[in-house]
Amino acid sequence: MQSDIPGRLDRLPWSRWHLLVVGVLAVTWLLDGLEGSLGGSLAGALKTRDGLALTDAQLGLSSSVYLAGAVLGAFFFGYLADRYGRRRLFNWTLILYLCATAATGLSWSLWSFTFFRVLTGAGIGGEYAAINSAVDELIPARLRGRIDLWINATFWLGIILGSIVSSTLLATHILGTRLGWRVAFCSGVPIGIVVLFLRRYVPESPRWLLTRGRRAEAEIEMRIVESKVTGLDVSSIRDLSPTNLKTEPESPFRRLLMLLGPLYRRRALLCFALMTAQAFFYNSVFFSLGLVLLRYYGVAAEDLGYFFIPVAVTNFFGPVALGWFFDSVGRKPMISTTYILSGLVLLGSSWLFLHGRLNVHAQVAWWSAAFFFASCAASSAYLTVSELFPQSVRATSIALFYALGTLAGGTFGPLVFGRLIGSASRWSLFYGYAAGSVVMIVAGIAQLFWGVASERRSLEELAPEH
């Protein structure tokens, strides 16, 4: 089948319609950041009797099961997003998240807390697969790199929001520890409800409709999109050559396994390396920051959230400042550079920590520098997976590599780091941080050799169906 719809999507000028779509879909990252921040900044409260009296190891367990839930959700909902469409799935995943995070605030024991965290993670993991594929299919190719990085950067707005919410609600003159941590876990519910309403205006992906053989529906959706985009020069799309597309009725998982031949095998190894490295770096290293501040720097539990703010700010401004270069300088040099630099900076700060040469402010400053680059690296991993696999399996690919990367690099990391910190040994913690540095550097080197120059190229050109 031939269609000019992919070319028409890539030729669209940036408009308020794109901004609306990006805004209501990007909330996935903001909400995940909120959850990640709450998991860290509420650690002190959850360890008290007014919380759930959890140990460091149990806090690590709760973070690990949250990630395990995200893996299961990504697998399940990613498959459904390729089989039944993006639009239907990203509403159901958001509803699951809203119900689960509200229930977390009602937890009464370690096991009820971990169960609700599993469900919360499943909602977020499912969102990743449906949302990232939908965004890349609707954004023009010339802007795809920077927009993806900027969207993923909203994760850190969620981190900042979570830090402010937790520190405010835990204050003794507001709610205090007994009630504050419960209300904090419900803080994402109002945001999610508003976004759930606004998502009614996001169309189904015309690219997905084409791969399912629904050409007439794809044309209707495309014309609706074009009618909402201001400044569209109709003459600019008249000379577009149609793109050859393959209608794909097969199961997405079966199709993905068939594609992992000579062309896509190297891409699969690259995506696995990038996703695993960033998962370990964030789910292990970032998880441990709050516990390190509590144990080694004597930060009060109610003040912990404030120390996450500078780290979150640099994580946000990293993609904002460097995102332009992923479309201009190119994917290969920018992705490899950000991976390697983040690993080197973390390694340097870990050595200084080992020898006790940092005070709390210097430690936070070093972490902030490392995550300035790591945020770009992590965002580019999702971008790479989305660009390098065909339309028929895009959401499934994101789900698969997110799941494999999280399982290999993130699921057990928080549990291990919780025990490393509990051991009160700086050497043990140094080895953990050094491992995080090495995997980032190795992933950056893999990108140098196996990366694809995908900047400003259409998705169909980058990943043809076979």
C-alpha positions, 0 to 999 in steps of 0.5 A: 500500500502507498500513502502520502500521509507519513510525508504530510505529517513530517511537513506540518509546521509546528502549531498550537495543536502540536503543543496541546498533543505534546502537553497532554501526553507528556504528563506521563513523564511528569507523573512518573517523576512525581512518583520517583520523587515521592519514593525518595523524599518520603523515605524518612517518613516511611521509616518512622512509626507514624509512617510504616516503620520500613527499613532501608532494605524494605524501601529498596524492595518497594522501589524494586517492585514498583519497577517490576510493575512498570515492566509488566505494564509495559509488556502488556499495554505495549502489545495492546497499543500495537494491536488495538491502537495508541489512543484507546490504551493511553486512557486506560493506563492513566486510569490504572495509575490514578486508582493505584496511586490513590490506593497507595496513600491508604496503605496499612502495611509493607505488603499493601504498600508494595502491592499498590506500588506494583499497580502504580508502576504498571500504569506508568510502564503501560503509558511509556509504550503507548505515549512514546510511540504516539508522540513520535508518530505525530511529530515532524521528523525535523523536530523529533529529537528535541521534542522527545528530549523536552517531553522526557525532561518533564519527568524532572518537573514531576521530581521537583513537584514531588519534592515540594509536595512532600516537604510541605505536607510533612511539615509539622505545622501543616499535616505532619508525618502521620497524615502528610505522606498519605496525602502526598501519594495522592498528589498526582490524582488531580493532575491525572483527572484533568489530563484524562479529560484533555486526551479526548482531543488527541487523535489516533495515530494515522501511521498506526491506522495505515499499518492495520490497513485502515486507509480511509480512517487514516485519511480522515484523521489526517485531514482533521489534524491538518484542519487544526494546524495553522500556517499550513501551506497546502502547496507544500504537500502536493509534490510529496511522493507516496511512501510504500507501507506494509499492512501488518495483521500479525501479532506484534511480538511475533512480528518483532521476533521475525524482525530481529535478523541481520538488519535489526539485531545490531540495533537491538543490542544497541537499544538494550545497552542504552536502556540497561545503562540508563535504567541502572543509573537512575533506578539505582543511583538516583534511588540512593541519593535520599538514603545517602543524605540521611545516613552520611550527611545527617539531613533531617527527614522533613528537609530531604525533599529540598535537596532533590530540587537542584538535582531535578533542576539540572536534570530538566535543563540538560535536555532543554539546553542540549536537545537542539543539538540532537537534531543539528549535530546529530544523534551519534555524537550527542548520545555517546557524549552524554552517556560517557560524560555522565559516567565520568562525572559520577565516577569522580564524585564517588571517589571524592565521597569515598575519601570524605572530601565532600560536604552535603552541598558539594555532594549535591552539586556533583550529583547535579552535574552528572545528571545534567548529562545523564538526563539527555542520555536516558531520554535519548534511549527511548528516542532511539528505540522508537526510531529504529524499529518499524511502525508495526512493532513500535510500541511493542519495541519500546515496551520490550527494551524498556522491560529488558533494560529495567530488569537487567539494570534497574529492578534489583538495583534499588534493593542492592543499593538499599543494602549497600547503604545499610551496611554503612560502608563507603567502600561498598557504596563506592563500588556500586556507584563505580558500576553505574559509571562503567555501564554508562561509559560502555553504553556510550562507546556502543553508540559510537560504533552501532548508532544510527544517524536518524536526525531529520529522517522519516520513521519509514525511511529509518525502519522499513518493514520487511 
